[in-house]
Amino acid sequence: MARSGEPAGQDPRAQGVTIALPFTGPWRVRNSPARRVPSHGTSLLGSSHAIDFVAVDGRHRTAGSRSWRTFLATEPPELFHAFGLPVLAPVDGRIVAAHDAEPDHEARRSQLALVPYMLGQGARLREGVRAIAGNHVIIALSPSGPFVALVHFKAGSVRVAVGDTVVVGQHIADCGNSGNSTQPHVHVQAMDSADLSVARGLPMRFPAYREWSRGPGGGFRVVKGTAPREESVVEPF
C-alpha cells in the first residue's frame, strides 16, 4: 500500500519482464514499485519501476559498524557489505551497453552529508547518463527488447562488453557506489529502449524468492512472480 499522498504501487498481478534476482545471499529492498510507481519518484531514464537492492549480513545490517562519520560525514564504500559483491546477469540476452569509467564515491548515511549531495542532483542530471548510472550494463532480451539495466557497479569490475551473450547467473560485474549512489547497492530496471535518455520503464516480475519483512528472526515467506516489498529482505530461493 502506498503511503499517504504517494502514488499507488505496482499491481502484483501486473504482467512484466521476468528477471532473476541478480545476486546470492540476502539483500534489502529499497525504492520498490510494490510501494509506489514511479518507484524512485521520477520516470526519467526509464526508472519508473526500478528497484534498489542493498546487501545485508545475517542480522540484516547493511554495514558491520558505525562511527562518528556515520552521523556527521561520509564513509568509505568498503565499509558496506554490498561493496565488491558479485552481480549476476538476471536474464539471458546480449550486452548492448557496457560502461566502466566512473569512480566509486564515498557513502553517505549521515543526513548532514546527504544535504549537499541532494543539492547537486540537478547538476548530475545535466551531466547525463554516466553521472547518474555510473558504471553500468544493459542487456537486450531480444534485438527489439525489452532491455534490463543494472547500474552503480564498482570501478574496474565490469566483466562483459558490447556484443557479448550472457546467461542468467553469469557474473557480469561487482556491486559498487558509482554514479548517483549514496551507498553501495544494485539498481535494476526493465525498459522499452536501450537508450536511457528516452527509455520508458516496464514492470518486473521475479521468480521464487524468500522474503523477510520482520527482521532476521521473524521467519520468511516464499514469494513468486511479483516485485518484493519495500524494506523487506530477499534472497533467491
KAWOGI-V521527 format. One record per pair of residues at least 4 apart in sequence whose C-alpha atoms are under 6 Angstrom apart, sorted by the first residue. I is the first residue (numbers start at 1). J is the second residue. Records with the same first field share a line. If there is no record, write none. Layout:
BEGIN
I: J ; J
END
This chain:
BEGIN
1: 35
2: 6 ; 8 ; 9 ; 35 ; 36
7: 36
8: 36
9: 33 ; 34 ; 35 ; 36 ; 37
10: 33 ; 34
12: 226
16: 203 ; 204 ; 205
17: 204 ; 205
18: 204 ; 205 ; 206
19: 90 ; 91 ; 206
20: 90 ; 206
21: 90
22: 87 ; 88 ; 89 ; 90
23: 87 ; 88
25: 235
26: 56 ; 234 ; 235
27: 53 ; 54 ; 55 ; 56 ; 233 ; 234
28: 53 ; 54 ; 231 ; 232 ; 233
29: 52 ; 53 ; 230 ; 231 ; 232
30: 52 ; 230 ; 231
31: 39 ; 40 ; 51 ; 52
32: 39 ; 51 ; 230
33: 37 ; 39 ; 49
34: 227 ; 229
38: 42 ; 43 ; 48 ; 49
39: 48 ; 49
43: 47 ; 48
45: 196 ; 197 ; 199
46: 191 ; 199 ; 200 ; 201
47: 201
48: 201
49: 201 ; 203
50: 188 ; 189
51: 187 ; 188
52: 186 ; 187
53: 185 ; 186
54: 185
55: 62 ; 81 ; 82
56: 60 ; 61 ; 62
57: 61
59: 216
62: 80 ; 81
63: 80 ; 81
66: 70
69: 73 ; 74
70: 109 ; 110
71: 110
72: 110 ; 112
73: 110 ; 113
74: 106 ; 107 ; 108
75: 106 ; 107
76: 106 ; 107
77: 106 ; 107
78: 83
82: 184
83: 175 ; 176 ; 184
84: 174 ; 175
85: 174 ; 175
86: 174
87: 171 ; 173 ; 174
88: 169 ; 170 ; 171 ; 172
89: 168 ; 169 ; 170
90: 168
91: 168
92: 166 ; 167 ; 168
93: 139 ; 140 ; 141 ; 165 ; 166
94: 139 ; 140 ; 164 ; 165
95: 138 ; 139 ; 162 ; 163 ; 164
96: 138 ; 139 ; 162
97: 137 ; 138 ; 162
98: 136 ; 137 ; 161
99: 135 ; 136
100: 135
102: 134 ; 135
103: 155 ; 178
104: 177 ; 178
105: 177 ; 178
107: 182 ; 183
108: 113 ; 182
124: 131
127: 131
129: 133
130: 134
131: 179
132: 179 ; 180
133: 151 ; 152 ; 179
134: 152 ; 178 ; 179
135: 152 ; 153
136: 150 ; 151 ; 153
137: 149 ; 150
138: 148 ; 149
139: 147 ; 148
140: 145 ; 147
141: 145 ; 146
146: 191 ; 192
147: 190 ; 191
148: 189 ; 190
149: 188 ; 189
150: 187 ; 188
151: 187
152: 176 ; 177 ; 178 ; 179
153: 174 ; 175 ; 176
154: 174 ; 175 ; 176
157: 173 ; 174
158: 173
159: 172 ; 173
160: 172
176: 184
177: 181 ; 184
190: 201 ; 202
191: 199 ; 200 ; 201 ; 202
192: 199 ; 200
193: 199
195: 199
205: 225 ; 226 ; 227
206: 225 ; 226
207: 224 ; 225
208: 223 ; 224 ; 237
209: 222 ; 223 ; 235 ; 236 ; 237
210: 221 ; 222 ; 234 ; 235 ; 237
211: 220 ; 221 ; 233 ; 234
212: 220 ; 232 ; 233
213: 232
214: 218
END
